[in-house]
């Protein structure tokens, strides 16, 4: 990333925090002579202390006990472990998922071999609570319900505390994908979930590390076997360096939650300027889910009749990094399944761009994005940029 780059894609991955980098460097120096966390000699004990210290920090972020934290390779594995592990442990006989879940949940559910009910989203992007209640009541078999705390594309926040109460009253089990929620909203409202997925690189730690929080002694059968690591819930030697960074980033994220309102103000300004710029050039722009509770850092703006891929490339030429939908599709830009589930018209959904802010975002970045967007929209359709010339 060059000095001229304006990075506004924190929901895809957050830049490495200084605290995480420093913790990783310290861990690398401590392990220069080797050391496996499962070994009982001195070098092994040093590695184990690093892992357990980070586990305590991640547990604090999730309002959990350290022994409830299972380290994984990322959010995708955490979601898979929660779903497949609950089914394998006979904790559920069927699955209920929302239509807006991350592909790691939707595709794991589809391949699980059990019945799956997909609960629709409302036009606002919020879960259809009545449909969820019906899905719980329509079948006496115990259900595992999967609901993300907040959507990675739209930023919409789901009422997890209310959903947890509903699921538990029906005798079900709740898994929450909190990958986007962590570091932006306090996770204390998610304690009603049986399991909680986290990803390190979304909060400024390295990629390739995550965690599943397993509360209340809930049974989870491991799907990676071969060793006794993570209290036999996930085999494989721990990623000590990555975990060190994860723990440091978790502690740093907790310390800056009070700064989130400032990001919300920047988000609102980005949205307002995007709509104004589009209108001045003859385009129509719509802020997705603007009327409901959203993450303070996430703006999803759809431009009618404009292809998101074209807009992203034009912004990239100006040194601005944003994205369209999830970043987990091998670099492809396609129509968002989330916007489809919300009933957003195809012509509008195809032009949806996500701007996501973070700890390093400034008002200068807001200005740079706004100017680059104005220029990009002009280049995409210059005739609209100069309507007086259209009839000449």
N, C-alpha and C positions, 0 to 999 in steps of 0.2 A: 504494500500500500504506500503510495507516494504522499508527499506533504500536500499535494493539490487535491487529493481525494476527499470527498465529503461522504462519510460512511453513515448511512441511515438504514441499515439492515440488521439491527440488533436481534430481531426475532429469528433470523436465520442463524446467526452466531454472534456473540458479543466479543469485542476485542479482549485480549488477555489482560486482566487486571494486574497492576503492579504487585499487589499483594500475592496473587497466585503465582506470578513469575518468581518472586522472591522465595516463596515457600518451596517451589519446585527446585530452584537452585540449591537451597539449603538441604533438601532431601537428597539431591544428586550428590552433593559433597559428602553427606553422612553415609551414603551407600557406595562410595567410590570403591571400597574394597569388597563389595558384594553384600549379600544379606537377603534371605527369603523370610517374609513375615511368619511363615509356619515353622521356621527353624528355632531351636531352643538356645542356640549359642548366642554370644554377645551381638554379632552382626545381625542375626535374625531378630533379636529383641529390639535393636534400634529401628529396624524396618517396621516391626509391629507397633512400636510407640508412635511412629509417624502415621500409620493407618488409623490407629485408635484415636489419636488426637483429632484427625480430620473427621472421623466418624462422629465424634462429639459435636463438632462444629456444624456438620450437616444436620444432625439430629436437632440441634437448637434452631436452625432455620425452619425445620418442619414441625417444631413443637412436639418432638418425639423423644423417646428414650434411645440412647446410643445402640442398645442391643436390637432395636427395631429397624435399624438401617442396614440394608444389604447393598454392597457396592456392585455395580454392573458395568457393562461397556458403554452404556448410554441410555437415553430415554426409550429408544425402541426396544432394547432388551428388557428394560424394566416393565414396560407395558406387556410384553410377551410373557414374562415370568408371572406377572400378576394374573393374567388371563389363563394361560395354560397350566400354571401352578395350582390355581384354585380348582380348575376342572379335574386335574390329576389327583388332587387331594380330596376329591368328592365333596367339595364345599359348594358346588353349584352344579346344576344339571342343564342349564340353558343360559343364554346370553342376551342382554338388552343393551344396545349401544345407540348413541345419537348419530344422526346423519352427518353431523359436522365434525366427527372425531378425526384425529390424525390417522393417516393411512396405516401406521403401525398398529393401531387398534382395529380399524376396519378390516384390514387384510388378515390379521391374526384371528379375529372372530370368524371371518368367512372360511378359514381353513381349519377351524377347531374341531369340526365333526359333530357339533351339537346345534340345536335349533337357535337361530339368531333373529331377534326382532329389532328392527331399526326404527327408532323414535324420530319423528320429523322435527324440523326446526320451524319456528314461526318466521314471519317475514322480517322481524326485527333481528333474527339470528339467535334468539333465545330458545331454549328447549321448550317443546310443547308439553307442559307439566301434566295436562289432562291425558295426553296420549301415553305418557310414562305411567301414570296411575293405572290406566286401563291395561297396559302391558303387564304390570305387576299383578293385577287382580285376575287376569284372564286365564292364568295357568297356575296350578298349585305347586308345580315343581320349583325348587329354589333357584332364584336367578342371580347371576352376577351382572350388575349394572355398571356400565362404563360411561362416565361423563367427564369431559375435560373441564378443568376449573375455569379456563379462559381460552378463547379460540386464537390460534396462532395467526390466522389471516385477518379476521375482523376485529379482534381484541375483545369481543363480547364476553362478559363475565356471567357465569351461570351460578344460580343460588344453591351452592353445594350444601350448606347447612340444612336448608329445607329439603333438598333431595335426599340427603343422608337420613333425615328423620322419616321420610316416606319409605325409603328402601328398607330400613331396619324394622319399621312397623309391619312391613309385608313379609318379614323373615328373609329378606335378601341380603346380598353382600354388595358393597360399593367400592369400585376402583376409580380413582381420580388421576387423570393425567395433569400434573401440575407443572409441566415443563415450562410453559410460558408464564405462569403465575409467579413462580419463584423469583425473588429479587425485585418484584414490581408491586406486589400486594402481599400484606402480611398473611402467612399461611395458617394463622390461628383459626380461621373460619373453616378449615378443611379437616379438622380433627375428627369429624364424624365418619370419615371414610375408613374402610378396612385397610386399603392399600393406597399408596401415593407414589407416582413416578416423578423423578427429577432428572435433569440433564445438566452436567457441569458446564458445557460450553455456552449455554444460554445465560449464565450469570457471570461470565468472564473467567472461567477456568478452561483448561485444555479440552479439546475434542477427544472422544473415545472413553469417556467416563460418565457414570450416572449412578443412580441409586433407586432402590425400591424400599419404601417405608412400609413395614408390615406391623400393623397395630393389633393390640388386644390379644396377642398370641395366636393370631389367625394362622391356620394351617396353609402352607404353600409347599407343594412338591417341587423340587429342583428339576429344571429341564437340561441343565448342564451338570453332568455327573463325573466322578472320577477322583474327587478329593474332598477333604473335610472343611474347606474354606468357608467363610461367612456362615459359621454355625451350621454347616452342611446344607445351606439353602442355595448356594451358587458356587460350583466347583471352579477351580482355576486360580493360579497365583495372582494375587491382587496387583493392580497397576499402581504401585506405591507412589511414583512420581506424579501421576495424574491425580491420584486421590489427595496427595498433599496440596496440590493446587486447588482442588475442589473444596477442601475444607477451608482454605484461606479465602477463597471467593465467597463461600457461604457466609463467613463471618463479616466480610466487607459488605456484602449485599444487605445483611441485616442492619448494618450501621447507617446506610444511606436511604432507607425507606422513606424517611421524612422529606427527602428531596423530590419525591415523585410528583407532587403538585406542580412543580416547575416544568416538568416534562409535559404534563397535561396542557399547560398554557402554550407550550411550543407546538404540541399536536394540534390544538385548536386553531392556532395561527396558520399552520401548514394547510389545514383543511379549508379555512376561509379564503386564503390566498389562491389555492388551487381552483376553487369554484369561481372566484372572481376572474382569474386569468383565463380560464376556459370560456367564460361568458363573454369576455372582451374580444375573444377570437372566434366567436360564433359556435363554440362547442357547448355541450351540456355535460356537467360533471355532478356526480352524486356522492355524498359521503355515506358510506355504508354503515348502518347500525348507529347513526349519530344520536338517536333518541334514547338509547338504553345504556346501562352501565358498561363501561369498557375499560381496558387497560389504559393507564395514563400515557403510555408511550406509543400506542398503535393507531395509525390512521389508514383506513382503506378507502381510497377514492377511485370511483369508476368513471371513465370518460366514454360517453356514448359515441359509437362509431369509430373509435380509435383502438387499434390493436395494441395490447399491453406490450407485446414483444417489441414492436416498433418504438414505443415510447421508452421502454427500458434501455434499448440500444442508444437512442438519442440522448438520454440522460447520462448514460455511461460515457459517451463521447465528451460530455461536459464535466466528467469526473465525479458524478453523483451515483452512489450505489444504493439502489432500492430494489424491490423484488415484486413478483406477482405470485400471490398464494404461497404455498409451502415450498421450502427450499430442498425438499427431499425427493425430487423427481428427476434426478440425473441431469439437471440443468435445463429441462424442458419447460416451456411456457405453454400451459394449456388451460382450458376452462376450469375454474375452481369448482370442486364438488361441494364446497361449503356454500358458495353463492347459488349454485343450482338448487341445493336443498332449501335455501331461503326464497326461492322463486324469483331471483333476479333475472330479468330478461337477458337472453344471450348477447344481444348487441351491446348491452351495458356491461355484463359480466366479462366479456372478452377484453374490455378495456380497464379492468381493475388493477390498480397498483397499490402495493402496501409500503408505507413508510413507517419504520420503527426506530424509535430513539433510544438512547441509553445514557450511561454515566458521562460519556465524553461529548454529548450533544450540546451545542451552543446556539444562541440566536443568530450567529453568523451562518451556521449551517442551515437554519430556517431560511435566511435570506438567499443563500446560494442555491438551495433547492428551488425556491420560488422563481428565481431568475432563470434557472436552467429549464424548469418546466415551461415557462412562458416561451422561451426560445424553442424548445422541443415541439410544442404544439404548433408554433408558427411554421416550423420546418415540415411537420407532418402534413399540414394542410395550409399552404401559403395563401390560397385563394380566400379561405375564411379569415385569415389574418388581415386581409385588406379587402373588405367587402365592396368598397367603392369601385375597385378595379374589375369586379366580376363582370360588369356589363360593358366594359370599354372595348 
